[in-house]
Amino acid sequence: MVTTTYQVQGMTCGHCVSAVSAEVGAVTGVSDVQVDLATGRVTVTSESPLDTNVVRAAVDEAGYDLVDE
Ligand SMILES: [Cu+2]
């Protein structure tokens, strides 16, 4: 299992957290998504390393932005 942390911009409430969790959780290979609303940190557990662009697309689909680090 691989754990990767991303920074997401624009989340303001529990609904945002649910939207991001649902979209990122639907990415192939992802088994767990933990969102910290206060910091915008999204921790994703997956079977193998994820393509950042795929995660970015999922976050975008939810209506938020992945911040480059
Ligand atoms: Cu919200």
PDB file of the backbone (N, CA, C, O) and the ligand in Angstrom, with CONECT records:
HET     CU  A 101       1
ATOM      1  N   MET A   1       0.829  -1.202   0.000  1.00  0.00           N
ATOM      2  CA  MET A   1       0.000   0.000   0.000  1.00  0.00           C
ATOM      3  C   MET A   1       0.868   1.258   0.000  1.00  0.00           C
ATOM      4  O   MET A   1       1.926   1.302   0.628  1.00  0.00           O
ATOM      5  N   VAL A   2       0.406   2.261  -0.705  1.00  0.00           N
ATOM      6  CA  VAL A   2       1.118   3.534  -0.801  1.00  0.00           C
ATOM      7  C   VAL A   2       0.229   4.627  -0.222  1.00  0.00           C
ATOM      8  O   VAL A   2      -0.968   4.673  -0.505  1.00  0.00           O
ATOM      9  N   THR A   3       0.812   5.506   0.589  1.00  0.00           N
ATOM     10  CA  THR A   3       0.061   6.638   1.124  1.00  0.00           C
ATOM     11  C   THR A   3       0.668   7.923   0.572  1.00  0.00           C
ATOM     12  O   THR A   3       1.868   8.166   0.701  1.00  0.00           O
ATOM     13  N   THR A   4      -0.177   8.734  -0.042  1.00  0.00           N
ATOM     14  CA  THR A   4       0.273   9.986  -0.630  1.00  0.00           C
ATOM     15  C   THR A   4      -0.574  11.121  -0.089  1.00  0.00           C
ATOM     16  O   THR A   4      -1.790  10.990   0.048  1.00  0.00           O
ATOM     17  N   THR A   5       0.073  12.236   0.217  1.00  0.00           N
ATOM     18  CA  THR A   5      -0.664  13.384   0.726  1.00  0.00           C
ATOM     19  C   THR A   5      -0.675  14.505  -0.312  1.00  0.00           C
ATOM     20  O   THR A   5       0.349  14.847  -0.902  1.00  0.00           O
ATOM     21  N   TYR A   6      -1.846  15.052  -0.510  1.00  0.00           N
ATOM     22  CA  TYR A   6      -2.022  16.147  -1.472  1.00  0.00           C
ATOM     23  C   TYR A   6      -2.574  17.358  -0.738  1.00  0.00           C
ATOM     24  O   TYR A   6      -3.143  17.248   0.348  1.00  0.00           O
ATOM     25  N   GLN A   7      -2.390  18.508  -1.356  1.00  0.00           N
ATOM     26  CA  GLN A   7      -2.947  19.742  -0.810  1.00  0.00           C
ATOM     27  C   GLN A   7      -4.065  20.196  -1.748  1.00  0.00           C
ATOM     28  O   GLN A   7      -3.856  20.378  -2.948  1.00  0.00           O
ATOM     29  N   VAL A   8      -5.253  20.372  -1.175  1.00  0.00           N
ATOM     30  CA  VAL A   8      -6.405  20.781  -1.979  1.00  0.00           C
ATOM     31  C   VAL A   8      -6.909  22.132  -1.497  1.00  0.00           C
ATOM     32  O   VAL A   8      -7.041  22.381  -0.299  1.00  0.00           O
ATOM     33  N   GLN A   9      -7.186  22.988  -2.459  1.00  0.00           N
ATOM     34  CA  GLN A   9      -7.617  24.350  -2.176  1.00  0.00           C
ATOM     35  C   GLN A   9      -9.123  24.477  -2.405  1.00  0.00           C
ATOM     36  O   GLN A   9      -9.668  23.904  -3.348  1.00  0.00           O
ATOM     37  N   GLY A  10      -9.778  25.226  -1.541  1.00  0.00           N
ATOM     38  CA  GLY A  10     -11.170  25.590  -1.783  1.00  0.00           C
ATOM     39  C   GLY A  10     -12.210  24.877  -0.953  1.00  0.00           C
ATOM     40  O   GLY A  10     -13.393  25.209  -1.029  1.00  0.00           O
ATOM     41  N   MET A  11     -11.793  23.894  -0.152  1.00  0.00           N
ATOM     42  CA  MET A  11     -12.785  23.178   0.653  1.00  0.00           C
ATOM     43  C   MET A  11     -13.154  24.015   1.882  1.00  0.00           C
ATOM     44  O   MET A  11     -12.280  24.528   2.581  1.00  0.00           O
ATOM     45  N   THR A  12     -14.448  24.142   2.133  1.00  0.00           N
ATOM     46  CA  THR A  12     -14.890  24.995   3.237  1.00  0.00           C
ATOM     47  C   THR A  12     -15.777  24.304   4.261  1.00  0.00           C
ATOM     48  O   THR A  12     -15.968  24.824   5.360  1.00  0.00           O
ATOM     49  N   CYS A  13     -16.322  23.141   3.920  1.00  0.00           N
ATOM     50  CA  CYS A  13     -17.241  22.499   4.864  1.00  0.00           C
ATOM     51  C   CYS A  13     -17.292  20.995   4.649  1.00  0.00           C
ATOM     52  O   CYS A  13     -16.592  20.452   3.795  1.00  0.00           O
ATOM     53  N   GLY A  14     -18.115  20.341   5.421  1.00  0.00           N
ATOM     54  CA  GLY A  14     -18.237  18.891   5.340  1.00  0.00           C
ATOM     55  C   GLY A  14     -18.692  18.399   3.984  1.00  0.00           C
ATOM     56  O   GLY A  14     -18.332  17.303   3.556  1.00  0.00           O
ATOM     57  N   HIS A  15     -19.491  19.220   3.305  1.00  0.00           N
ATOM     58  CA  HIS A  15     -19.934  18.829   1.974  1.00  0.00           C
ATOM     59  C   HIS A  15     -18.759  18.757   1.010  1.00  0.00           C
ATOM     60  O   HIS A  15     -18.670  17.849   0.184  1.00  0.00           O
ATOM     61  N   CYS A  16     -17.866  19.718   1.126  1.00  0.00           N
ATOM     62  CA  CYS A  16     -16.662  19.736   0.285  1.00  0.00           C
ATOM     63  C   CYS A  16     -15.840  18.478   0.546  1.00  0.00           C
ATOM     64  O   CYS A  16     -15.353  17.837  -0.386  1.00  0.00           O
ATOM     65  N   VAL A  17     -15.692  18.137   1.810  1.00  0.00           N
ATOM     66  CA  VAL A  17     -14.933  16.949   2.192  1.00  0.00           C
ATOM     67  C   VAL A  17     -15.557  15.705   1.572  1.00  0.00           C
ATOM     68  O   VAL A  17     -14.852  14.843   1.047  1.00  0.00           O
ATOM     69  N   SER A  18     -16.878  15.618   1.637  1.00  0.00           N
ATOM     70  CA  SER A  18     -17.576  14.460   1.066  1.00  0.00           C
ATOM     71  C   SER A  18     -17.382  14.381  -0.432  1.00  0.00           C
ATOM     72  O   SER A  18     -17.172  13.299  -0.979  1.00  0.00           O
ATOM     73  N   ALA A  19     -17.451  15.536  -1.109  1.00  0.00           N
ATOM     74  CA  ALA A  19     -17.312  15.571  -2.560  1.00  0.00           C
ATOM     75  C   ALA A  19     -15.917  15.112  -2.979  1.00  0.00           C
ATOM     76  O   ALA A  19     -15.771  14.312  -3.903  1.00  0.00           O
ATOM     77  N   VAL A  20     -14.903  15.619  -2.300  1.00  0.00           N
ATOM     78  CA  VAL A  20     -13.523  15.247  -2.625  1.00  0.00           C
ATOM     79  C   VAL A  20     -13.291  13.768  -2.299  1.00  0.00           C
ATOM     80  O   VAL A  20     -12.678  13.043  -3.081  1.00  0.00           O
ATOM     81  N   SER A  21     -13.782  13.333  -1.152  1.00  0.00           N
ATOM     82  CA  SER A  21     -13.610  11.932  -0.759  1.00  0.00           C
ATOM     83  C   SER A  21     -14.243  10.991  -1.779  1.00  0.00           C
ATOM     84  O   SER A  21     -13.668   9.960  -2.126  1.00  0.00           O
ATOM     85  N   ALA A  22     -15.426  11.354  -2.252  1.00  0.00           N
ATOM     86  CA  ALA A  22     -16.139  10.505  -3.207  1.00  0.00           C
ATOM     87  C   ALA A  22     -15.403  10.427  -4.537  1.00  0.00           C
ATOM     88  O   ALA A  22     -15.226   9.344  -5.093  1.00  0.00           O
ATOM     89  N   GLU A  23     -14.973  11.584  -5.045  1.00  0.00           N
ATOM     90  CA  GLU A  23     -14.308  11.590  -6.361  1.00  0.00           C
ATOM     91  C   GLU A  23     -12.944  10.924  -6.323  1.00  0.00           C
ATOM     92  O   GLU A  23     -12.613  10.112  -7.186  1.00  0.00           O
ATOM     93  N   VAL A  24     -12.165  11.271  -5.326  1.00  0.00           N
ATOM     94  CA  VAL A  24     -10.824  10.675  -5.238  1.00  0.00           C
ATOM     95  C   VAL A  24     -10.943   9.190  -4.886  1.00  0.00           C
ATOM     96  O   VAL A  24     -10.160   8.363  -5.353  1.00  0.00           O
ATOM     97  N   GLY A  25     -11.934   8.873  -4.057  1.00  0.00           N
ATOM     98  CA  GLY A  25     -12.147   7.480  -3.673  1.00  0.00           C
ATOM     99  C   GLY A  25     -12.545   6.600  -4.841  1.00  0.00           C
ATOM    100  O   GLY A  25     -12.402   5.379  -4.787  1.00  0.00           O
ATOM    101  N   ALA A  26     -13.055   7.232  -5.916  1.00  0.00           N
ATOM    102  CA  ALA A  26     -13.487   6.476  -7.093  1.00  0.00           C
ATOM    103  C   ALA A  26     -12.335   6.209  -8.063  1.00  0.00           C
ATOM    104  O   ALA A  26     -12.492   5.467  -9.032  1.00  0.00           O
ATOM    105  N   VAL A  27     -11.171   6.822  -7.796  1.00  0.00           N
ATOM    106  CA  VAL A  27     -10.011   6.591  -8.666  1.00  0.00           C
ATOM    107  C   VAL A  27      -9.563   5.131  -8.522  1.00  0.00           C
ATOM    108  O   VAL A  27      -9.502   4.597  -7.415  1.00  0.00           O
ATOM    109  N   THR A  28      -9.255   4.506  -9.640  1.00  0.00           N
ATOM    110  CA  THR A  28      -8.826   3.102  -9.654  1.00  0.00           C
ATOM    111  C   THR A  28      -7.636   2.872  -8.735  1.00  0.00           C
ATOM    112  O   THR A  28      -6.625   3.568  -8.827  1.00  0.00           O
ATOM    113  N   GLY A  29      -7.763   1.894  -7.850  1.00  0.00           N
ATOM    114  CA  GLY A  29      -6.665   1.530  -6.967  1.00  0.00           C
ATOM    115  C   GLY A  29      -6.696   2.199  -5.614  1.00  0.00           C
ATOM    116  O   GLY A  29      -5.963   1.806  -4.707  1.00  0.00           O
ATOM    117  N   VAL A  30      -7.552   3.225  -5.468  1.00  0.00           N
ATOM    118  CA  VAL A  30      -7.620   3.940  -4.196  1.00  0.00           C
ATOM    119  C   VAL A  30      -8.478   3.167  -3.204  1.00  0.00           C
ATOM    120  O   VAL A  30      -9.604   2.775  -3.512  1.00  0.00           O
ATOM    121  N   SER A  31      -7.928   2.950  -1.999  1.00  0.00           N
ATOM    122  CA  SER A  31      -8.681   2.202  -0.994  1.00  0.00           C
ATOM    123  C   SER A  31      -9.148   3.076   0.164  1.00  0.00           C
ATOM    124  O   SER A  31     -10.072   2.709   0.889  1.00  0.00           O
ATOM    125  N   ASP A  32      -8.507   4.240   0.338  1.00  0.00           N
ATOM    126  CA  ASP A  32      -8.922   5.099   1.441  1.00  0.00           C
ATOM    127  C   ASP A  32      -8.555   6.553   1.156  1.00  0.00           C
ATOM    128  O   ASP A  32      -7.508   6.846   0.579  1.00  0.00           O
ATOM    129  N   VAL A  33      -9.443   7.459   1.575  1.00  0.00           N
ATOM    130  CA  VAL A  33      -9.186   8.894   1.436  1.00  0.00           C
ATOM    131  C   VAL A  33      -9.512   9.557   2.765  1.00  0.00           C
ATOM    132  O   VAL A  33     -10.620   9.413   3.282  1.00  0.00           O
ATOM    133  N   GLN A  34      -8.541  10.287   3.321  1.00  0.00           N
ATOM    134  CA  GLN A  34      -8.764  11.019   4.566  1.00  0.00           C
ATOM    135  C   GLN A  34      -8.550  12.496   4.270  1.00  0.00           C
ATOM    136  O   GLN A  34      -7.489  12.898   3.790  1.00  0.00           O
ATOM    137  N   VAL A  35      -9.582  13.310   4.565  1.00  0.00           N
ATOM    138  CA  VAL A  35      -9.487  14.744   4.293  1.00  0.00           C
ATOM    139  C   VAL A  35      -9.452  15.512   5.610  1.00  0.00           C
ATOM    140  O   VAL A  35     -10.297  15.314   6.483  1.00  0.00           O
ATOM    141  N   ASP A  36      -8.456  16.394   5.737  1.00  0.00           N
ATOM    142  CA  ASP A  36      -8.410  17.284   6.892  1.00  0.00           C
ATOM    143  C   ASP A  36      -8.864  18.656   6.408  1.00  0.00           C
ATOM    144  O   ASP A  36      -8.131  19.370   5.724  1.00  0.00           O
ATOM    145  N   LEU A  37     -10.079  18.999   6.778  1.00  0.00           N
ATOM    146  CA  LEU A  37     -10.679  20.242   6.286  1.00  0.00           C
ATOM    147  C   LEU A  37      -9.889  21.481   6.709  1.00  0.00           C
ATOM    148  O   LEU A  37      -9.722  22.410   5.919  1.00  0.00           O
ATOM    149  N   ALA A  38      -9.409  21.498   7.943  1.00  0.00           N
ATOM    150  CA  ALA A  38      -8.712  22.672   8.469  1.00  0.00           C
ATOM    151  C   ALA A  38      -7.464  23.026   7.666  1.00  0.00           C
ATOM    152  O   ALA A  38      -7.161  24.200   7.451  1.00  0.00           O
ATOM    153  N   THR A  39      -6.743  21.991   7.227  1.00  0.00           N
ATOM    154  CA  THR A  39      -5.484  22.242   6.519  1.00  0.00           C
ATOM    155  C   THR A  39      -5.581  22.030   5.012  1.00  0.00           C
ATOM    156  O   THR A  39      -4.705  22.470   4.268  1.00  0.00           O
ATOM    157  N   GLY A  40      -6.640  21.360   4.557  1.00  0.00           N
ATOM    158  CA  GLY A  40      -6.769  21.055   3.138  1.00  0.00           C
ATOM    159  C   GLY A  40      -5.914  19.872   2.717  1.00  0.00           C
ATOM    160  O   GLY A  40      -5.741  19.616   1.525  1.00  0.00           O
ATOM    161  N   ARG A  41      -5.376  19.144   3.704  1.00  0.00           N
ATOM    162  CA  ARG A  41      -4.550  17.988   3.387  1.00  0.00           C
ATOM    163  C   ARG A  41      -5.443  16.792   3.099  1.00  0.00           C
ATOM    164  O   ARG A  41      -6.368  16.487   3.852  1.00  0.00           O
ATOM    165  N   VAL A  42      -5.146  16.125   1.999  1.00  0.00           N
ATOM    166  CA  VAL A  42      -5.900  14.943   1.610  1.00  0.00           C
ATOM    167  C   VAL A  42      -4.919  13.775   1.536  1.00  0.00           C
ATOM    168  O   VAL A  42      -3.986  13.790   0.733  1.00  0.00           O
ATOM    169  N   THR A  43      -5.131  12.778   2.365  1.00  0.00           N
ATOM    170  CA  THR A  43      -4.247  11.625   2.422  1.00  0.00           C
ATOM    171  C   THR A  43      -4.932  10.451   1.735  1.00  0.00           C
ATOM    172  O   THR A  43      -6.019  10.023   2.125  1.00  0.00           O
ATOM    173  N   VAL A  44      -4.271   9.949   0.709  1.00  0.00           N
ATOM    174  CA  VAL A  44      -4.859   8.907  -0.123  1.00  0.00           C
ATOM    175  C   VAL A  44      -4.038   7.622   0.008  1.00  0.00           C
ATOM    176  O   VAL A  44      -2.815   7.632  -0.129  1.00  0.00           O
ATOM    177  N   THR A  45      -4.730   6.534   0.271  1.00  0.00           N
ATOM    178  CA  THR A  45      -4.090   5.230   0.324  1.00  0.00           C
ATOM    179  C   THR A  45      -4.467   4.468  -0.939  1.00  0.00           C
ATOM    180  O   THR A  45      -5.640   4.385  -1.305  1.00  0.00           O
ATOM    181  N   SER A  46      -3.448   3.912  -1.600  1.00  0.00           N
ATOM    182  CA  SER A  46      -3.712   3.199  -2.850  1.00  0.00           C
ATOM    183  C   SER A  46      -2.819   1.966  -2.956  1.00  0.00           C
ATOM    184  O   SER A  46      -1.828   1.829  -2.238  1.00  0.00           O
ATOM    185  N   GLU A  47      -3.196   1.078  -3.867  1.00  0.00           N
ATOM    186  CA  GLU A  47      -2.453  -0.174  -4.068  1.00  0.00           C
ATOM    187  C   GLU A  47      -1.063   0.093  -4.608  1.00  0.00           C
ATOM    188  O   GLU A  47      -0.100  -0.587  -4.253  1.00  0.00           O
ATOM    189  N   SER A  48      -0.970   1.112  -5.488  1.00  0.00           N
ATOM    190  CA  SER A  48       0.296   1.444  -6.132  1.00  0.00           C
ATOM    191  C   SER A  48       0.343   2.961  -6.293  1.00  0.00           C
ATOM    192  O   SER A  48      -0.682   3.626  -6.147  1.00  0.00           O
ATOM    193  N   PRO A  49       1.526   3.523  -6.595  1.00  0.00           N
ATOM    194  CA  PRO A  49       1.622   4.982  -6.729  1.00  0.00           C
ATOM    195  C   PRO A  49       0.631   5.521  -7.756  1.00  0.00           C
ATOM    196  O   PRO A  49       0.432   4.927  -8.815  1.00  0.00           O
ATOM    197  N   LEU A  50       0.016   6.646  -7.429  1.00  0.00           N
ATOM    198  CA  LEU A  50      -1.008   7.224  -8.299  1.00  0.00           C
ATOM    199  C   LEU A  50      -0.405   8.250  -9.249  1.00  0.00           C
ATOM    200  O   LEU A  50       0.596   8.898  -8.941  1.00  0.00           O
ATOM    201  N   ASP A  51      -1.036   8.381 -10.405  1.00  0.00           N
ATOM    202  CA  ASP A  51      -0.689   9.438 -11.358  1.00  0.00           C
ATOM    203  C   ASP A  51      -1.308  10.728 -10.813  1.00  0.00           C
ATOM    204  O   ASP A  51      -2.526  10.826 -10.668  1.00  0.00           O
ATOM    205  N   THR A  52      -0.469  11.701 -10.518  1.00  0.00           N
ATOM    206  CA  THR A  52      -0.960  12.955  -9.938  1.00  0.00           C
ATOM    207  C   THR A  52      -2.031  13.601 -10.814  1.00  0.00           C
ATOM    208  O   THR A  52      -2.968  14.222 -10.313  1.00  0.00           O
ATOM    209  N   ASN A  53      -1.879  13.447 -12.120  1.00  0.00           N
ATOM    210  CA  ASN A  53      -2.863  14.063 -13.020  1.00  0.00           C
ATOM    211  C   ASN A  53      -4.239  13.412 -12.898  1.00  0.00           C
ATOM    212  O   ASN A  53      -5.262  14.061 -13.116  1.00  0.00           O
ATOM    213  N   VAL A  54      -4.257  12.142 -12.552  1.00  0.00           N
ATOM    214  CA  VAL A  54      -5.535  11.445 -12.358  1.00  0.00           C
ATOM    215  C   VAL A  54      -6.198  11.960 -11.078  1.00  0.00           C
ATOM    216  O   VAL A  54      -7.406  12.191 -11.036  1.00  0.00           O
ATOM    217  N   VAL A  55      -5.382  12.135 -10.037  1.00  0.00           N
ATOM    218  CA  VAL A  55      -5.902  12.662  -8.778  1.00  0.00           C
ATOM    219  C   VAL A  55      -6.367  14.106  -8.981  1.00  0.00           C
ATOM    220  O   VAL A  55      -7.410  14.520  -8.475  1.00  0.00           O
ATOM    221  N   ARG A  56      -5.572  14.850  -9.727  1.00  0.00           N
ATOM    222  CA  ARG A  56      -5.923  16.241 -10.012  1.00  0.00           C
ATOM    223  C   ARG A  56      -7.280  16.327 -10.729  1.00  0.00           C
ATOM    224  O   ARG A  56      -8.112  17.179 -10.416  1.00  0.00           O
ATOM    225  N   ALA A  57      -7.478  15.430 -11.690  1.00  0.00           N
ATOM    226  CA  ALA A  57      -8.733  15.412 -12.448  1.00  0.00           C
ATOM    227  C   ALA A  57      -9.917  15.088 -11.529  1.00  0.00           C
ATOM    228  O   ALA A  57     -10.997  15.662 -11.670  1.00  0.00           O
ATOM    229  N   ALA A  58      -9.702  14.170 -10.594  1.00  0.00           N
ATOM    230  CA  ALA A  58     -10.774  13.792  -9.665  1.00  0.00           C
ATOM    231  C   ALA A  58     -11.114  14.961  -8.744  1.00  0.00           C
ATOM    232  O   ALA A  58     -12.286  15.234  -8.485  1.00  0.00           O
ATOM    233  N   VAL A  59     -10.088  15.647  -8.254  1.00  0.00           N
ATOM    234  CA  VAL A  59     -10.303  16.806  -7.375  1.00  0.00           C
ATOM    235  C   VAL A  59     -11.014  17.914  -8.160  1.00  0.00           C
ATOM    236  O   VAL A  59     -11.911  18.582  -7.644  1.00  0.00           O
ATOM    237  N   ASP A  60     -10.599  18.090  -9.400  1.00  0.00           N
ATOM    238  CA  ASP A  60     -11.215  19.091 -10.274  1.00  0.00           C
ATOM    239  C   ASP A  60     -12.683  18.755 -10.521  1.00  0.00           C
ATOM    240  O   ASP A  60     -13.541  19.637 -10.539  1.00  0.00           O
ATOM    241  N   GLU A  61     -12.954  17.464 -10.710  1.00  0.00           N
ATOM    242  CA  GLU A  61     -14.320  16.986 -10.944  1.00  0.00           C
ATOM    243  C   GLU A  61     -15.207  17.318  -9.739  1.00  0.00           C
ATOM    244  O   GLU A  61     -16.388  17.630  -9.889  1.00  0.00           O
ATOM    245  N   ALA A  62     -14.620  17.245  -8.551  1.00  0.00           N
ATOM    246  CA  ALA A  62     -15.359  17.558  -7.327  1.00  0.00           C
ATOM    247  C   ALA A  62     -15.568  19.062  -7.187  1.00  0.00           C
ATOM    248  O   ALA A  62     -16.416  19.506  -6.413  1.00  0.00           O
ATOM    249  N   GLY A  63     -14.791  19.846  -7.938  1.00  0.00           N
ATOM    250  CA  GLY A  63     -14.959  21.302  -7.917  1.00  0.00           C
ATOM    251  C   GLY A  63     -13.880  22.051  -7.161  1.00  0.00           C
ATOM    252  O   GLY A  63     -14.065  23.208  -6.784  1.00  0.00           O
ATOM    253  N   TYR A  64     -12.733  21.382  -6.934  1.00  0.00           N
ATOM    254  CA  TYR A  64     -11.649  22.007  -6.166  1.00  0.00           C
ATOM    255  C   TYR A  64     -10.340  21.915  -6.928  1.00  0.00           C
ATOM    256  O   TYR A  64     -10.266  21.315  -8.000  1.00  0.00           O
ATOM    257  N   ASP A  65      -9.315  22.517  -6.361  1.00  0.00           N
ATOM    258  CA  ASP A  65      -8.013  22.548  -7.040  1.00  0.00           C
ATOM    259  C   ASP A  65      -6.939  21.843  -6.224  1.00  0.00           C
ATOM    260  O   ASP A  65      -6.821  22.016  -5.011  1.00  0.00           O
ATOM    261  N   LEU A  66      -6.160  21.038  -6.949  1.00  0.00           N
ATOM    262  CA  LEU A  66      -4.996  20.410  -6.322  1.00  0.00           C
ATOM    263  C   LEU A  66      -3.858  21.427  -6.397  1.00  0.00           C
ATOM    264  O   LEU A  66      -3.563  21.966  -7.464  1.00  0.00           O
ATOM    265  N   VAL A  67      -3.234  21.677  -5.268  1.00  0.00           N
ATOM    266  CA  VAL A  67      -2.140  22.648  -5.214  1.00  0.00           C
ATOM    267  C   VAL A  67      -0.824  21.914  -5.448  1.00  0.00           C
ATOM    268  O   VAL A  67      -0.547  20.890  -4.824  1.00  0.00           O
ATOM    269  N   ASP A  68      -0.024  22.454  -6.355  1.00  0.00           N
ATOM    270  CA  ASP A  68       1.295  21.862  -6.604  1.00  0.00           C
ATOM    271  C   ASP A  68       2.215  22.184  -5.442  1.00  0.00           C
ATOM    272  O   ASP A  68       2.213  23.295  -4.912  1.00  0.00           O
ATOM    273  N   GLU A  69       2.992  21.199  -5.063  1.00  0.00           N
ATOM    274  CA  GLU A  69       3.888  21.410  -3.923  1.00  0.00           C
ATOM    275  C   GLU A  69       5.330  21.413  -4.348  1.00  0.00           C
ATOM    276  O   GLU A  69       6.220  21.578  -3.513  1.00  0.00           O
TER     277      GLU A  69
HETATM  278 CU    CU A 101     -18.416  22.753   1.378  1.00  0.00          CU2+
END
